[in-house]
Amino acid sequence: MPTRTAAIALTFIALIAAIFSAYIWIALHWSYSEGERAGFMQKLSHKGWLCKTWEGELSLVALPGAAPEKFIFSVRNEAIATKINATVGQRISLSYEQHKGLPSSCFGETDYFVTDVKIIK
């Protein structure tokens, strides 16, 4: 039977783990901002050593001849990643949510998580 000090320590550790889990859940389900970006899909890759995440680049071209700006994003949904991968080189519109404060790159390397993709014709 554990001593009183060990029981208090285990309770404290469980409480810290519960608070940390709640923080991650809130950070993943509450979006700081939402929006859409349109441009040409440049790349999408599945990368990472331990935590594999989908990371992509969308080339935003404001005016012909102007230097393109890149929108770097992450994808958590496998079905959306497959849909985006099929659009590489095409003009598309990405709907995204920004989630700030995630504690590691295991959730994605960026704050921007794509939630939908539409091909622009």
Rosetta constraint file for C-alpha pairs under 8 A:
AtomPair CA 2 CA 6 HARMONIC 5.94 0.50
AtomPair CA 2 CA 7 HARMONIC 6.31 0.50
AtomPair CA 3 CA 7 HARMONIC 6.28 0.50
AtomPair CA 4 CA 8 HARMONIC 6.21 0.50
AtomPair CA 5 CA 9 HARMONIC 6.18 0.50
AtomPair CA 6 CA 10 HARMONIC 6.12 0.50
AtomPair CA 7 CA 11 HARMONIC 6.11 0.50
AtomPair CA 8 CA 12 HARMONIC 6.11 0.50
AtomPair CA 9 CA 13 HARMONIC 6.20 0.50
AtomPair CA 10 CA 14 HARMONIC 6.11 0.50
AtomPair CA 11 CA 15 HARMONIC 6.09 0.50
AtomPair CA 12 CA 16 HARMONIC 6.25 0.50
AtomPair CA 13 CA 17 HARMONIC 6.18 0.50
AtomPair CA 14 CA 18 HARMONIC 6.11 0.50
AtomPair CA 15 CA 19 HARMONIC 6.20 0.50
AtomPair CA 16 CA 20 HARMONIC 6.13 0.50
AtomPair CA 17 CA 21 HARMONIC 6.08 0.50
AtomPair CA 18 CA 22 HARMONIC 6.12 0.50
AtomPair CA 19 CA 23 HARMONIC 6.16 0.50
AtomPair CA 20 CA 24 HARMONIC 6.32 0.50
AtomPair CA 21 CA 25 HARMONIC 6.18 0.50
AtomPair CA 22 CA 26 HARMONIC 6.16 0.50
AtomPair CA 23 CA 27 HARMONIC 6.12 0.50
AtomPair CA 24 CA 28 HARMONIC 6.13 0.50
AtomPair CA 24 CA 102 HARMONIC 6.71 0.50
AtomPair CA 24 CA 103 HARMONIC 7.70 0.50
AtomPair CA 25 CA 29 HARMONIC 6.15 0.50
AtomPair CA 26 CA 30 HARMONIC 5.67 0.50
AtomPair CA 27 CA 31 HARMONIC 7.39 0.50
AtomPair CA 27 CA 99 HARMONIC 6.21 0.50
AtomPair CA 27 CA 100 HARMONIC 6.79 0.50
AtomPair CA 27 CA 101 HARMONIC 6.53 0.50
AtomPair CA 27 CA 102 HARMONIC 6.21 0.50
AtomPair CA 28 CA 99 HARMONIC 6.44 0.50
AtomPair CA 28 CA 102 HARMONIC 7.51 0.50
AtomPair CA 30 CA 99 HARMONIC 7.03 0.50
AtomPair CA 31 CA 97 HARMONIC 5.82 0.50
AtomPair CA 31 CA 98 HARMONIC 5.55 0.50
AtomPair CA 31 CA 99 HARMONIC 5.09 0.50
AtomPair CA 31 CA 100 HARMONIC 7.76 0.50
AtomPair CA 32 CA 97 HARMONIC 7.30 0.50
AtomPair CA 32 CA 98 HARMONIC 5.40 0.50
AtomPair CA 32 CA 99 HARMONIC 5.57 0.50
AtomPair CA 32 CA 100 HARMONIC 6.55 0.50
AtomPair CA 33 CA 97 HARMONIC 5.74 0.50
AtomPair CA 33 CA 98 HARMONIC 5.08 0.50
AtomPair CA 33 CA 99 HARMONIC 7.48 0.50
AtomPair CA 34 CA 95 HARMONIC 7.54 0.50
AtomPair CA 34 CA 96 HARMONIC 5.68 0.50
AtomPair CA 34 CA 97 HARMONIC 4.37 0.50
AtomPair CA 34 CA 98 HARMONIC 6.17 0.50
AtomPair CA 35 CA 95 HARMONIC 5.77 0.50
AtomPair CA 35 CA 96 HARMONIC 5.55 0.50
AtomPair CA 35 CA 97 HARMONIC 6.63 0.50
AtomPair CA 36 CA 93 HARMONIC 6.56 0.50
AtomPair CA 36 CA 94 HARMONIC 5.40 0.50
AtomPair CA 36 CA 95 HARMONIC 4.39 0.50
AtomPair CA 36 CA 96 HARMONIC 6.09 0.50
AtomPair CA 37 CA 60 HARMONIC 7.81 0.50
AtomPair CA 37 CA 71 HARMONIC 8.00 0.50
AtomPair CA 37 CA 93 HARMONIC 5.59 0.50
AtomPair CA 37 CA 94 HARMONIC 5.31 0.50
AtomPair CA 37 CA 95 HARMONIC 6.70 0.50
AtomPair CA 38 CA 58 HARMONIC 7.83 0.50
AtomPair CA 38 CA 60 HARMONIC 6.57 0.50
AtomPair CA 38 CA 91 HARMONIC 7.18 0.50
AtomPair CA 38 CA 92 HARMONIC 5.62 0.50
AtomPair CA 38 CA 93 HARMONIC 4.17 0.50
AtomPair CA 38 CA 94 HARMONIC 6.26 0.50
AtomPair CA 39 CA 58 HARMONIC 5.97 0.50
AtomPair CA 39 CA 59 HARMONIC 5.35 0.50
AtomPair CA 39 CA 60 HARMONIC 4.60 0.50
AtomPair CA 39 CA 61 HARMONIC 6.36 0.50
AtomPair CA 39 CA 91 HARMONIC 5.32 0.50
AtomPair CA 39 CA 92 HARMONIC 5.68 0.50
AtomPair CA 39 CA 93 HARMONIC 6.57 0.50
AtomPair CA 40 CA 58 HARMONIC 5.67 0.50
AtomPair CA 40 CA 59 HARMONIC 5.08 0.50
AtomPair CA 40 CA 60 HARMONIC 6.69 0.50
AtomPair CA 40 CA 61 HARMONIC 7.97 0.50
AtomPair CA 40 CA 88 HARMONIC 7.58 0.50
AtomPair CA 40 CA 89 HARMONIC 5.96 0.50
AtomPair CA 40 CA 90 HARMONIC 5.41 0.50
AtomPair CA 40 CA 91 HARMONIC 4.33 0.50
AtomPair CA 40 CA 92 HARMONIC 6.09 0.50
AtomPair CA 41 CA 57 HARMONIC 6.55 0.50
AtomPair CA 41 CA 58 HARMONIC 4.70 0.50
AtomPair CA 41 CA 59 HARMONIC 6.28 0.50
AtomPair CA 41 CA 84 HARMONIC 7.93 0.50
AtomPair CA 41 CA 87 HARMONIC 6.58 0.50
AtomPair CA 41 CA 88 HARMONIC 4.83 0.50
AtomPair CA 41 CA 89 HARMONIC 5.21 0.50
AtomPair CA 41 CA 90 HARMONIC 5.84 0.50
AtomPair CA 41 CA 91 HARMONIC 6.43 0.50
AtomPair CA 41 CA 92 HARMONIC 6.73 0.50
AtomPair CA 42 CA 56 HARMONIC 7.50 0.50
AtomPair CA 42 CA 57 HARMONIC 5.50 0.50
AtomPair CA 42 CA 58 HARMONIC 5.51 0.50
AtomPair CA 42 CA 59 HARMONIC 6.30 0.50
AtomPair CA 42 CA 88 HARMONIC 5.79 0.50
AtomPair CA 42 CA 89 HARMONIC 5.93 0.50
AtomPair CA 43 CA 56 HARMONIC 5.32 0.50
AtomPair CA 43 CA 57 HARMONIC 5.37 0.50
AtomPair CA 43 CA 58 HARMONIC 7.32 0.50
AtomPair CA 43 CA 85 HARMONIC 7.79 0.50
AtomPair CA 43 CA 88 HARMONIC 6.29 0.50
AtomPair CA 44 CA 54 HARMONIC 6.66 0.50
AtomPair CA 44 CA 55 HARMONIC 5.63 0.50
AtomPair CA 44 CA 56 HARMONIC 4.13 0.50
AtomPair CA 44 CA 57 HARMONIC 6.64 0.50
AtomPair CA 44 CA 81 HARMONIC 7.85 0.50
AtomPair CA 44 CA 84 HARMONIC 7.56 0.50
AtomPair CA 44 CA 85 HARMONIC 6.24 0.50
AtomPair CA 44 CA 88 HARMONIC 7.78 0.50
AtomPair CA 45 CA 54 HARMONIC 5.55 0.50
AtomPair CA 45 CA 55 HARMONIC 5.43 0.50
AtomPair CA 45 CA 56 HARMONIC 6.29 0.50
AtomPair CA 46 CA 52 HARMONIC 6.15 0.50
AtomPair CA 46 CA 53 HARMONIC 5.47 0.50
AtomPair CA 46 CA 54 HARMONIC 4.45 0.50
AtomPair CA 46 CA 55 HARMONIC 6.40 0.50
AtomPair CA 47 CA 51 HARMONIC 7.95 0.50
AtomPair CA 47 CA 52 HARMONIC 5.12 0.50
AtomPair CA 47 CA 53 HARMONIC 5.53 0.50
AtomPair CA 47 CA 54 HARMONIC 6.41 0.50
AtomPair CA 47 CA 55 HARMONIC 7.17 0.50
AtomPair CA 48 CA 52 HARMONIC 4.56 0.50
AtomPair CA 48 CA 53 HARMONIC 6.41 0.50
AtomPair CA 50 CA 106 HARMONIC 7.95 0.50
AtomPair CA 51 CA 105 HARMONIC 7.79 0.50
AtomPair CA 51 CA 106 HARMONIC 4.99 0.50
AtomPair CA 51 CA 107 HARMONIC 7.84 0.50
AtomPair CA 52 CA 106 HARMONIC 7.28 0.50
AtomPair CA 53 CA 74 HARMONIC 7.20 0.50
AtomPair CA 53 CA 75 HARMONIC 7.10 0.50
AtomPair CA 53 CA 76 HARMONIC 7.00 0.50
AtomPair CA 53 CA 106 HARMONIC 7.10 0.50
AtomPair CA 53 CA 107 HARMONIC 7.09 0.50
AtomPair CA 53 CA 108 HARMONIC 5.76 0.50
AtomPair CA 53 CA 109 HARMONIC 7.79 0.50
AtomPair CA 54 CA 74 HARMONIC 5.60 0.50
AtomPair CA 54 CA 75 HARMONIC 5.15 0.50
AtomPair CA 54 CA 76 HARMONIC 6.83 0.50
AtomPair CA 54 CA 81 HARMONIC 6.91 0.50
AtomPair CA 54 CA 108 HARMONIC 7.36 0.50
AtomPair CA 55 CA 72 HARMONIC 7.44 0.50
AtomPair CA 55 CA 73 HARMONIC 5.85 0.50
AtomPair CA 55 CA 74 HARMONIC 4.54 0.50
AtomPair CA 55 CA 75 HARMONIC 6.42 0.50
AtomPair CA 55 CA 108 HARMONIC 7.34 0.50
AtomPair CA 55 CA 109 HARMONIC 7.19 0.50
AtomPair CA 56 CA 72 HARMONIC 5.81 0.50
AtomPair CA 56 CA 73 HARMONIC 5.34 0.50
AtomPair CA 56 CA 74 HARMONIC 6.22 0.50
AtomPair CA 56 CA 75 HARMONIC 7.92 0.50
AtomPair CA 57 CA 70 HARMONIC 6.20 0.50
AtomPair CA 57 CA 71 HARMONIC 5.60 0.50
AtomPair CA 57 CA 72 HARMONIC 4.68 0.50
AtomPair CA 57 CA 73 HARMONIC 6.38 0.50
AtomPair CA 58 CA 70 HARMONIC 5.62 0.50
AtomPair CA 58 CA 71 HARMONIC 5.01 0.50
AtomPair CA 58 CA 72 HARMONIC 6.54 0.50
AtomPair CA 59 CA 68 HARMONIC 5.97 0.50
AtomPair CA 59 CA 69 HARMONIC 5.89 0.50
AtomPair CA 59 CA 70 HARMONIC 4.75 0.50
AtomPair CA 59 CA 71 HARMONIC 6.40 0.50
AtomPair CA 60 CA 68 HARMONIC 5.49 0.50
AtomPair CA 60 CA 69 HARMONIC 5.09 0.50
AtomPair CA 60 CA 70 HARMONIC 5.87 0.50
AtomPair CA 60 CA 71 HARMONIC 6.92 0.50
AtomPair CA 61 CA 66 HARMONIC 7.02 0.50
AtomPair CA 61 CA 67 HARMONIC 7.27 0.50
AtomPair CA 61 CA 68 HARMONIC 4.86 0.50
AtomPair CA 61 CA 69 HARMONIC 6.63 0.50
AtomPair CA 62 CA 66 HARMONIC 6.97 0.50
AtomPair CA 62 CA 68 HARMONIC 7.30 0.50
AtomPair CA 72 CA 110 HARMONIC 7.12 0.50
AtomPair CA 72 CA 112 HARMONIC 7.58 0.50
AtomPair CA 73 CA 109 HARMONIC 7.83 0.50
AtomPair CA 73 CA 110 HARMONIC 5.82 0.50
AtomPair CA 73 CA 111 HARMONIC 7.39 0.50
AtomPair CA 73 CA 112 HARMONIC 5.05 0.50
AtomPair CA 73 CA 113 HARMONIC 5.96 0.50
AtomPair CA 73 CA 114 HARMONIC 6.83 0.50
AtomPair CA 74 CA 108 HARMONIC 5.48 0.50
AtomPair CA 74 CA 109 HARMONIC 6.60 0.50
AtomPair CA 74 CA 110 HARMONIC 5.99 0.50
AtomPair CA 74 CA 111 HARMONIC 7.64 0.50
AtomPair CA 74 CA 112 HARMONIC 5.99 0.50
AtomPair CA 74 CA 113 HARMONIC 4.87 0.50
AtomPair CA 74 CA 114 HARMONIC 6.37 0.50
AtomPair CA 75 CA 80 HARMONIC 7.22 0.50
AtomPair CA 75 CA 81 HARMONIC 6.20 0.50
AtomPair CA 75 CA 108 HARMONIC 7.34 0.50
AtomPair CA 75 CA 113 HARMONIC 5.36 0.50
AtomPair CA 75 CA 114 HARMONIC 5.36 0.50
AtomPair CA 75 CA 115 HARMONIC 7.54 0.50
AtomPair CA 76 CA 81 HARMONIC 7.79 0.50
AtomPair CA 76 CA 107 HARMONIC 7.47 0.50
AtomPair CA 76 CA 108 HARMONIC 7.50 0.50
AtomPair CA 76 CA 113 HARMONIC 6.98 0.50
AtomPair CA 76 CA 114 HARMONIC 7.72 0.50
AtomPair CA 77 CA 81 HARMONIC 6.32 0.50
AtomPair CA 77 CA 115 HARMONIC 7.83 0.50
AtomPair CA 78 CA 82 HARMONIC 6.25 0.50
AtomPair CA 79 CA 83 HARMONIC 6.30 0.50
AtomPair CA 80 CA 84 HARMONIC 6.10 0.50
AtomPair CA 80 CA 114 HARMONIC 7.92 0.50
AtomPair CA 80 CA 115 HARMONIC 7.24 0.50
AtomPair CA 80 CA 116 HARMONIC 6.62 0.50
AtomPair CA 80 CA 117 HARMONIC 7.29 0.50
AtomPair CA 81 CA 85 HARMONIC 6.01 0.50
AtomPair CA 82 CA 86 HARMONIC 6.44 0.50
AtomPair CA 83 CA 87 HARMONIC 6.91 0.50
AtomPair CA 83 CA 117 HARMONIC 7.42 0.50
AtomPair CA 84 CA 88 HARMONIC 6.87 0.50
AtomPair CA 84 CA 117 HARMONIC 6.72 0.50
AtomPair CA 87 CA 91 HARMONIC 7.84 0.50
AtomPair CA 87 CA 92 HARMONIC 7.49 0.50
AtomPair CA 87 CA 119 HARMONIC 7.48 0.50
AtomPair CA 90 CA 119 HARMONIC 7.38 0.50
AtomPair CA 91 CA 119 HARMONIC 6.28 0.50
AtomPair CA 91 CA 120 HARMONIC 5.59 0.50
AtomPair CA 91 CA 121 HARMONIC 7.44 0.50
AtomPair CA 92 CA 117 HARMONIC 6.88 0.50
AtomPair CA 92 CA 118 HARMONIC 5.57 0.50
AtomPair CA 92 CA 119 HARMONIC 4.36 0.50
AtomPair CA 92 CA 120 HARMONIC 5.04 0.50
AtomPair CA 93 CA 117 HARMONIC 5.75 0.50
AtomPair CA 93 CA 118 HARMONIC 5.15 0.50
AtomPair CA 93 CA 119 HARMONIC 6.33 0.50
AtomPair CA 93 CA 120 HARMONIC 6.68 0.50
AtomPair CA 94 CA 114 HARMONIC 6.45 0.50
AtomPair CA 94 CA 115 HARMONIC 7.55 0.50
AtomPair CA 94 CA 116 HARMONIC 5.88 0.50
AtomPair CA 94 CA 117 HARMONIC 4.66 0.50
AtomPair CA 94 CA 118 HARMONIC 6.58 0.50
AtomPair CA 95 CA 114 HARMONIC 5.76 0.50
AtomPair CA 95 CA 115 HARMONIC 5.59 0.50
AtomPair CA 95 CA 116 HARMONIC 5.05 0.50
AtomPair CA 95 CA 117 HARMONIC 6.28 0.50
AtomPair CA 96 CA 112 HARMONIC 6.31 0.50
AtomPair CA 96 CA 113 HARMONIC 5.38 0.50
AtomPair CA 96 CA 114 HARMONIC 4.18 0.50
AtomPair CA 96 CA 115 HARMONIC 5.26 0.50
AtomPair CA 96 CA 116 HARMONIC 7.07 0.50
AtomPair CA 97 CA 112 HARMONIC 5.77 0.50
AtomPair CA 97 CA 113 HARMONIC 5.36 0.50
AtomPair CA 97 CA 114 HARMONIC 6.47 0.50
AtomPair CA 97 CA 115 HARMONIC 7.04 0.50
AtomPair CA 98 CA 111 HARMONIC 5.29 0.50
AtomPair CA 98 CA 112 HARMONIC 4.53 0.50
AtomPair CA 98 CA 113 HARMONIC 6.23 0.50
AtomPair CA 99 CA 111 HARMONIC 5.19 0.50
AtomPair CA 99 CA 112 HARMONIC 6.53 0.50
AtomPair CA 99 CA 113 HARMONIC 7.47 0.50
AtomPair CA 100 CA 111 HARMONIC 5.77 0.50
AtomPair CA 102 CA 107 HARMONIC 7.37 0.50
AtomPair CA 102 CA 111 HARMONIC 7.95 0.50
AtomPair CA 104 CA 108 HARMONIC 7.85 0.50
AtomPair CA 105 CA 109 HARMONIC 4.85 0.50
AtomPair CA 105 CA 110 HARMONIC 7.73 0.50
AtomPair CA 108 CA 113 HARMONIC 7.87 0.50
